[in-house]
């Protein structure tokens, strides 16, 4: 791919990063993509992005690209579109930066749930550990009472999606297909990027009537027990490194992880989402549905997962065109 001078970036360009850390590499492999982080260029060599330390921040471009193998710039495909509404939405979020928290493990966990992944001997343990760690992170936000989750790619997607109040307006980014982004995927067999992909862990859970029928247990005791069994970041780094190595060595196995063995972990994660606080002038993509008292916990969590957007989705969307790797 050609290189692209950073001096030619314009406000509203999307930046996609190929990270080199073990968890970043695992995210790339599990999502079937070359990138693991996303940011929005704000102009004046500044980037809006969600970081583990600081949440949503207005970062210097030079600091943003440190420790990345490369950064790809993409731009809205439609010519002559005024990006000011996208930038206004970005600044609305950034002005409330401390309200949002980012944890890379949440991105990893959601990818494990919603993508059909390459299975190696360590994958089951990596998936369980990532999902448990993500649930503990969300419970921390619940206990704090004043923060919401914001994934790096969700921030970028929402700046475009919420630039205008209309649905599917000229700023909206096309991610996968409608079928792959909701329960209707089962009727179509759609295998698009984005959403809950067929044969993924969450899709197999949706097919299991017995599992869905028991998902409503809120697992209230999980919060008290979390510290006893949730793996630390160093453990997840080690597991991610093992997964990357096993893929590189071709240690791929045919047997899918048994979704029933991971049921409790997924229930914990789904239950954690239910307790999150939400404010603001737009509905959070993590917020429970208005009819939450009559819908199953699993259905609400499935809808949240189907709306989930990864850095890989931003790489694949035809709504953006490649400019090149930053030079």
C-alpha positions as CSV (number, residue, x, y, z in Angstrom):
1,X,0.0,0.0,0.0
2,X,1.2,3.5,-0.7
3,X,2.3,5.9,2.0
4,X,0.4,9.1,2.9
5,X,2.0,12.2,4.4
6,X,0.5,13.1,7.7
7,X,0.6,16.7,6.5
8,X,-2.2,15.8,4.0
9,X,-4.7,14.6,6.6
10,X,-7.9,16.5,6.9
11,X,-10.3,16.8,9.8
12,X,-12.6,13.8,9.9
13,X,-10.2,11.3,8.5
14,X,-10.3,7.9,10.2
15,X,-7.0,6.4,11.5
16,X,-6.6,2.7,12.0
17,X,-3.7,1.3,13.9
18,X,-1.8,-2.0,13.7
19,X,-0.6,-2.6,17.2
20,X,2.3,-4.8,18.2
21,X,1.4,-5.9,21.7
22,X,0.2,-9.4,22.3
23,X,-3.5,-8.5,23.0
24,X,-3.5,-6.2,19.9
25,X,-2.2,-9.0,17.7
26,X,-4.8,-11.4,19.2
27,X,-7.5,-8.9,18.4
28,X,-6.3,-8.7,14.8
29,X,-6.2,-12.5,14.4
30,X,-9.6,-13.1,16.0
31,X,-11.3,-10.3,14.0
32,X,-9.6,-11.4,10.8
33,X,-8.1,-8.0,10.2
34,X,-4.9,-6.1,10.2
35,X,-5.8,-3.4,12.8
36,X,-6.6,-3.3,16.5
37,X,-7.3,0.4,17.3
38,X,-9.1,3.4,15.8
39,X,-9.1,7.1,16.1
40,X,-10.6,10.2,14.4
41,X,-8.3,13.0,13.1
42,X,-9.4,16.3,14.5
43,X,-7.1,18.6,12.6
44,X,-4.0,20.5,13.8
45,X,-2.2,17.2,14.3
46,X,-4.7,16.1,17.0
47,X,-6.6,12.8,17.3
48,X,-9.7,11.9,19.2
49,X,-9.4,8.4,20.6
50,X,-10.4,6.1,23.4
51,X,-7.4,5.0,25.5
52,X,-7.1,2.6,28.4
53,X,-5.5,5.4,30.4
54,X,-7.7,8.5,30.2
55,X,-10.8,7.2,28.4
56,X,-11.8,9.5,25.6
57,X,-9.0,12.0,24.9
58,X,-7.8,14.7,22.5
59,X,-4.3,13.3,21.8
60,X,-1.3,14.6,19.9
61,X,-0.9,12.7,16.6
62,X,2.8,12.0,17.4
63,X,1.8,10.4,20.8
64,X,-1.1,8.6,19.2
65,X,1.0,6.6,16.7
66,X,3.8,5.6,19.1
67,X,4.4,1.8,19.4
68,X,2.3,1.0,16.2
69,X,3.7,-1.0,13.3
70,X,1.7,1.3,11.0
71,X,-1.3,3.6,10.9
72,X,-3.7,3.6,7.9
73,X,-5.7,6.7,7.0
74,X,-9.2,6.4,5.5
75,X,-11.6,9.1,4.3
76,X,-15.3,9.4,3.7
77,X,-15.9,8.0,0.2
78,X,-18.5,10.6,-0.9
79,X,-16.7,13.6,-2.4
80,X,-17.3,17.1,-1.1
81,X,-19.0,16.1,2.2
82,X,-18.7,18.8,4.9
83,X,-17.2,16.9,7.9
84,X,-18.2,19.6,10.5
85,X,-21.2,17.6,11.9
86,X,-18.9,14.6,12.5
87,X,-16.3,16.8,14.2
88,X,-19.0,18.5,16.3
89,X,-20.2,15.1,17.5
90,X,-16.6,14.1,18.3
91,X,-16.0,17.2,20.4
92,X,-19.3,16.6,22.2
93,X,-18.0,13.2,23.3
94,X,-14.5,14.5,24.0
95,X,-15.8,17.4,26.2
96,X,-17.3,14.6,28.4
97,X,-14.2,12.4,28.2
98,X,-13.9,11.3,31.8
99,X,-17.5,10.0,31.6
100,X,-16.3,7.2,29.3
101,X,-13.9,4.4,30.1
102,X,-12.0,2.2,27.6
103,X,-10.7,-1.3,28.3
104,X,-9.0,-3.2,25.4
105,X,-10.1,-6.5,27.0
106,X,-13.7,-5.5,26.4
107,X,-12.9,-5.2,22.7
108,X,-11.2,-8.6,22.8
109,X,-14.1,-10.2,24.6
110,X,-16.7,-8.9,22.2
111,X,-14.7,-10.1,19.2
112,X,-14.4,-13.6,20.9
113,X,-18.2,-13.7,21.2
114,X,-19.3,-12.3,17.9
115,X,-16.7,-13.6,15.3
116,X,-16.1,-17.0,13.9
117,X,-12.5,-17.4,15.0
118,X,-9.6,-19.7,14.3
119,X,-9.5,-22.3,17.1
120,X,-6.2,-23.3,18.7
121,X,-5.6,-25.3,22.0
122,X,-5.4,-22.2,24.1
123,X,-8.4,-20.3,22.6
124,X,-11.0,-21.6,25.1
125,X,-9.0,-20.4,28.1
126,X,-8.3,-17.1,26.3
127,X,-12.0,-16.6,25.6
128,X,-13.1,-17.4,29.1
129,X,-10.4,-15.2,30.7
130,X,-11.2,-12.2,28.3
131,X,-15.0,-12.5,28.9
132,X,-14.5,-12.7,32.7
133,X,-12.1,-9.8,32.7
134,X,-14.6,-7.7,30.6
135,X,-17.4,-8.5,33.0
136,X,-15.3,-7.4,35.9
137,X,-14.5,-4.2,34.0
138,X,-18.2,-3.4,33.4
139,X,-19.0,-4.2,37.1
140,X,-16.3,-1.7,38.1
141,X,-18.1,0.9,36.0
142,X,-21.4,-0.1,37.6
143,X,-20.0,0.3,41.1
144,X,-18.4,3.7,40.2
145,X,-21.8,4.8,39.0
146,X,-20.6,7.6,36.7
147,X,-18.9,6.0,33.7
148,X,-19.9,4.2,30.6
149,X,-17.9,1.9,28.3
150,X,-16.6,3.4,25.0
151,X,-14.6,1.2,22.6
152,X,-12.1,3.0,20.3
153,X,-14.0,2.0,17.1
154,X,-17.4,2.7,18.7
155,X,-16.3,6.3,19.3
156,X,-15.4,6.7,15.6
157,X,-18.5,5.0,14.3
158,X,-20.8,7.0,16.6
159,X,-19.3,10.3,15.5
160,X,-20.3,9.5,11.9
161,X,-23.6,7.7,12.8
162,X,-24.8,10.5,15.1
163,X,-23.6,13.5,13.0
164,X,-27.2,14.0,11.8
165,X,-30.4,12.8,13.6
166,X,-31.6,10.9,10.6
167,X,-30.9,7.2,10.3
168,X,-28.7,6.1,7.3
169,X,-27.8,9.7,6.4
170,X,-24.8,10.7,4.2
171,X,-22.4,10.4,7.2
172,X,-23.5,6.9,8.3
173,X,-20.9,4.2,7.8
174,X,-22.1,0.9,6.3
175,X,-21.0,-2.0,8.6
176,X,-21.8,-5.5,7.4
177,X,-25.4,-6.1,6.5
178,X,-28.7,-5.8,8.3
179,X,-28.9,-9.5,8.5
180,X,-25.6,-10.0,10.2
181,X,-26.4,-7.3,12.8
182,X,-29.4,-8.9,14.4
183,X,-31.3,-12.1,15.1
184,X,-32.4,-12.3,11.5
185,X,-28.9,-13.6,10.5
186,X,-30.1,-17.2,11.1
187,X,-32.7,-17.0,8.4
188,X,-30.2,-15.7,5.8
189,X,-26.9,-17.4,6.6
190,X,-25.2,-14.0,6.1
191,X,-21.5,-14.1,6.6
192,X,-20.8,-10.4,6.5
193,X,-18.3,-8.4,8.6
194,X,-19.8,-6.9,11.6
195,X,-22.6,-8.0,13.8
196,X,-22.9,-11.5,15.3
197,X,-21.4,-13.8,12.6
198,X,-22.8,-17.2,11.9
199,X,-21.1,-20.0,13.9
200,X,-19.6,-17.6,16.4
201,X,-19.9,-18.4,20.1
202,X,-22.8,-16.0,20.6
203,X,-24.6,-17.3,17.5
204,X,-24.3,-20.9,18.7
205,X,-25.7,-19.8,22.1
206,X,-28.7,-18.1,20.3
207,X,-29.4,-21.5,18.6
208,X,-29.5,-23.3,21.9
209,X,-33.0,-22.9,23.3
210,X,-32.0,-24.4,26.6
211,X,-29.2,-21.8,27.0
212,X,-31.3,-18.8,26.1
213,X,-34.0,-20.0,28.5
214,X,-31.7,-19.9,31.5
215,X,-29.8,-16.6,30.7
216,X,-32.0,-14.4,32.9
217,X,-30.2,-15.2,36.1
218,X,-28.6,-11.9,37.1
219,X,-25.7,-13.6,38.9
220,X,-25.6,-11.0,41.6
221,X,-23.0,-12.9,43.5
222,X,-20.5,-12.5,40.7
223,X,-19.5,-9.0,41.8
224,X,-18.4,-10.3,45.2
225,X,-16.6,-13.3,43.7
226,X,-14.9,-11.4,40.8
227,X,-11.7,-10.7,42.5
228,X,-11.2,-14.4,43.4
229,X,-11.1,-15.7,39.9
230,X,-10.8,-13.0,37.3
231,X,-7.4,-13.1,35.6
232,X,-5.1,-10.1,35.7
233,X,-3.8,-8.2,32.7
234,X,-0.5,-10.1,32.7
235,X,-2.3,-13.4,32.5
236,X,-4.3,-12.2,29.5
237,X,-1.2,-10.9,27.8
238,X,0.4,-14.3,28.2
239,X,-2.6,-16.2,26.9
240,X,-2.9,-13.8,23.9
241,X,0.8,-14.3,23.2
242,X,0.3,-18.1,23.2
243,X,-2.7,-17.8,20.9
244,X,-0.7,-15.6,18.4
245,X,2.1,-18.2,18.5
246,X,-0.2,-21.2,18.0
247,X,-1.8,-19.5,15.0
248,X,1.7,-18.8,13.6
249,X,2.7,-22.4,14.1
250,X,-0.5,-23.6,12.4
251,X,-1.9,-25.3,15.5
252,X,-5.5,-24.9,14.3
253,X,-8.1,-27.5,15.5
254,X,-11.4,-28.3,14.0
255,X,-13.4,-28.5,17.3
256,X,-15.3,-25.4,18.3
257,X,-15.2,-24.3,21.9
258,X,-18.2,-25.7,23.7
259,X,-20.5,-22.7,24.3
260,X,-22.1,-24.4,27.2
261,X,-18.7,-24.4,29.0
262,X,-18.6,-20.7,28.7
263,X,-22.2,-20.1,29.6
264,X,-21.6,-18.7,33.1
265,X,-19.0,-16.3,31.8
266,X,-21.3,-14.9,29.1
267,X,-24.2,-14.6,31.6
268,X,-22.0,-12.6,33.9
269,X,-21.0,-10.3,31.0
270,X,-24.6,-9.9,29.9
271,X,-25.7,-9.2,33.5
272,X,-23.0,-6.6,34.0
273,X,-24.2,-4.6,30.9
274,X,-27.7,-4.4,32.5
275,X,-26.4,-2.4,35.4
276,X,-24.6,0.3,33.5
277,X,-25.6,4.0,34.0
278,X,-26.5,6.0,30.9
279,X,-27.0,9.7,30.4
280,X,-26.7,12.2,27.5
281,X,-28.7,13.3,24.6
282,X,-28.3,10.1,22.5
283,X,-29.1,6.5,23.5
284,X,-26.0,4.5,24.3
285,X,-25.3,1.4,22.2
286,X,-24.9,-0.4,25.5
287,X,-28.2,0.7,27.0
288,X,-30.9,-1.8,27.8
289,X,-34.0,-1.6,25.6
290,X,-37.0,0.4,26.8
291,X,-38.9,-2.7,27.2
292,X,-36.2,-4.3,29.3
293,X,-38.7,-5.7,31.8
294,X,-40.3,-7.9,29.1
295,X,-37.3,-9.0,27.1
296,X,-34.8,-11.7,28.1
297,X,-31.4,-10.6,29.2
298,X,-29.9,-12.6,26.4
299,X,-31.9,-10.9,23.7
300,X,-30.9,-7.5,24.9
301,X,-27.2,-8.5,25.1
302,X,-27.4,-10.1,21.7
303,X,-28.7,-6.8,20.3
304,X,-25.9,-4.9,22.0
305,X,-23.3,-7.4,20.5
306,X,-24.9,-7.2,17.0
307,X,-24.4,-3.4,17.1
308,X,-20.8,-3.7,18.1
309,X,-18.3,-2.2,15.8
310,X,-14.6,-3.2,15.7
311,X,-11.6,-1.5,14.1
312,X,-11.7,-4.2,11.5
313,X,-15.2,-3.2,10.6
314,X,-13.9,0.4,10.0
315,X,-11.2,-1.1,7.8
316,X,-13.7,-3.0,5.7
317,X,-16.5,-0.5,5.4
318,X,-17.0,0.7,1.8
319,X,-18.1,4.1,3.2
320,X,-14.5,5.0,3.7
321,X,-11.6,4.9,1.1
322,X,-8.0,4.2,1.8
323,X,-5.5,7.1,1.6
324,X,-2.4,5.1,2.6
325,X,-0.2,4.4,5.6
326,X,1.0,7.5,7.4
327,X,4.5,8.5,6.6
